[in-house]
Amino acid sequence: ILLAQLENRFAQLDVQTVREDAHALAGSSGMMGFLDLSKVCRDLEAVIDDGGDHKAALDLTLGLVSRTIGVARRWEAELAVVEDAPRRQMMH
């Protein structure tokens, strides 16, 4: 679920949608243990709420989203190997 959210967030660049995406992703990423991503999303949300220029905060967030997608994909691959191991043992 988190991976799908990561891939679809920040597709629209209007300020209100970016703020809503940052708010939603701050919560879900925090629950999954991606605390750095959660923090930069909260920071992005705060910059927008304060009426500041959010481009630098958005760029930082997008970079961390990209790295987090990589981590999540590695986790998926590792879990697939672990889940497949009992089936391979039964076949031998």
LINZI-V943620 format. One line per field, one symbol per residue. phi: phi as a letter, one per 30 degrees, with the letter a starting at -180 (. if undefined). psi: psi as a letter, one per 30 degrees, with the letter a starting at -180 (. if undefined). A space follows every 50 residues. Layout:
phi: ???
psi: ???
//
This chain:
phi: .ddddddcdidccdeddedddddddeddddddjddddeddddddeddded iddcddddddddddedddeddddddeddddddddeddddddc
psi: eeeeeefflgekgkeeeeeeeeeefeeeeeffgieeeeeeeeeeeeeeef gljgeeeeeeeeeeeeeeeeeeeeeeeeeeeeefeeeeeff.
//
